[in-house]
Amino acid sequence: MFGLWKPRVLGAWRMPATGPVILAVNHSHNIDGPMVMGVAPRPTHFLIKKEAFVGPLGAFLSGIGQLKVDRASADRAAIAQALGVLENGGVLGIFPEGTRGEGDFASLRAGLAYFAVRSGAPIVPVAVLGSSGRPGRLVKGLPPLRSRVDVVFGDPFEAGDGSGRRTRRALDEATERIQKQLTSHLENARRLTGR
């Protein structure tokens, strides 16, 4: 990432140095996940759509510990693998919106709340800014080479209410709390970076 673009990483020290952590990353461009993997202070295992696991890229993604997920159904194997990462004290990366979009955390899916409440792992919000502005001249699907991309890590927070409940209502409440935290972090990151 540092060879192709100019990442500016802010707040990486906020990420806990040990123990399970969930990175909740906004997603507006294909390079958002690789950028976070490249600059995060700890190895990160992202849930990535199964369609990306094709040919050599699939072998590469599996080889570096990324998790294949079928977004069309409740993928029990992917859920078990993701929970395993957290149980082993690892870092799980999630795009809470489920797919690329505006990257504004406007519509969260329930997966992030489920993993956070089930595992008890803190969530660290991550805003990637500058990846989707203008297309590059050489490769239209990528940001211009050597352009600045900001990656802003926020303060860790707990998604649950402390009761340990894992009911549908508890997950819905956790999703609301998460959305407020992520939206607030994104606003702060934009103010901090001027984007």
N, C-alpha and C positions, 0 to 999 in steps of 0.2 A: 504493500500500500504506500509506503514512504517513497518508493522508487517511482511510482506512477503519478501520485498526487502529493499534495502538501497537507496531510492531516494535522489539524490543531486539536490536541486532546486536552480537555479541561475537566478537572474534578475526578480523575481516575483514582485518586487517593481515597475517594469516598467508598469505593468498592471494598467490602470486607476481605481481608487477606486470607482468611481460612473459612471453612464451613460452607454449607450449601447457600447458593445465591441464585436468584432469577434475574436476568437482565431483560427488561421490557423495552424493546427498541421500536421506534417509529420506522415506517417502511414506505419510502416513496421511490426508491430506485434499487436496481439489482445489486449495486455494490454496497448497500447498507450493511448487510450481514458480513460479507468479507471484510469490510472496513472495521467493524467492531471486533471481529475475530483477530484482525491484525494489530489493533492498538490496545485491546483490553489487557489489564495487568495479569490476568489468569486465563488459562485455556478455557474456551467456551464451546459448548455442544449445543448447536442450534437445531430446532425442529425445522426441517426443510421439506417442501412439497416433494412427493415421490417423483414427479415429472422431471425434476432436476437431476435425478440419479440415472443418467443415460450415458452409456459408453465410458470413455476414460474419466469424464467428470464424475460419474457415479462412483467409480472405484476410488477416485481421489477423495471425494466427500466422505465416503465410508472410512477410508484410511485415516482421515484426520478426526474421526470421532463424531461426525455429524449424524443426525437422526432423521431417517426417512419417515414421513408421515403421509397417510392418505387422507386428504382433507374432505373427501366425499362421505366418509363414515367415521364412527367412533373407532379409531385405530388402536385397538387394545395393546398391540405389540409396541407401538410408538409411545403410548402412555406409560407402559411398564418400563421401557428404556429411559424415558425422561425422569420418572420417579427414581429409577436406579441411579441416575447421575446425581440427583439431589441427596439420596440416601448415602451415597459415597462421598458426600461433601464437595461435589463439583459445582460447576457453573452451567446453568441452563439458559440459553438464549431463546427468547420468544418474540415474535411479531404479534402483539395482541390483537391487531386488526385482522389477522388471518391471511391477508394478502396485500400486495402493493396498492397504494392509493394516494391520498393527499398527504399521508404521514402526519396527521394531526390528532390521532387517537380519538377521533370522533365516534367510531363504532367499534367497541371492543367485543370480542367473542369471549365466551365463558372459560376457555382453556386456561388462561393466565390465573384467574381466580381459583380454579380447581387445583392447579399445581401449587399455588401459594398456600391455600388453606390446608390442603392435604399434607404437604410436606412441612409447613411451618417456616419455610425459607423466606428470608426477607427479599423484597423486590428492589432492584436498583433501576430507576428510570434512565434511559439513554436516548438522547436526541442526536440524530445525524442530520446536519444541515449543510446545504450546498451541493448535495449529490445530484439533485434533479433540476437545477436551474436551467442550464443551456447544454445542448449536445456538443460533443467534441467534434473537431474537424476530421480526425482520422477515423474514429469509430463513433458513429452517430449514437449508438446505444450506451455510450459511456460519457461521464463528464469530461470536459477538456483535460488533457494531460497536464500535470503540474498545477492544476487549479486547487484552491484551498477547499477542504472539506472539514467542517467542524464536528467533533464528536464530544458531546457534553454529558458527563455522568452526574446523576443527582444523588441525593441522600437516600440511603436504604430506608424502607418502611415496611411495616407488617400489614398484610392485607386482611387478616382475620380480625374479629372483634375481641379475641382473647378467650372466648367461650369454648373453643374447640369444636363447635358445631360444624357439620358438613352437609347440612340440608340444602335444598334448592334455594330457600329463602336466604340462608347464610351466604351462599355463593352469589346470589343477586346483589345482596348488600355489599359484599366484598368487591364485586365488579364496579359498583357505584363509587366506593372509596378509591379504588385503583384508578378509575377514570379521572376523578378529581385531582389526584396526585400527579398523574401523567400529564394532564392538560396544564396544570400549574408549572410542572418542570419544563415543558415545551415552551411556555410563555417566557419563563425565566431564561432559558437557553437562547431564545431569539433576542431577548433584550441584551443579554451578556455578549452575544456575538455580533449583534447589529444586523441579523438576517430576518 
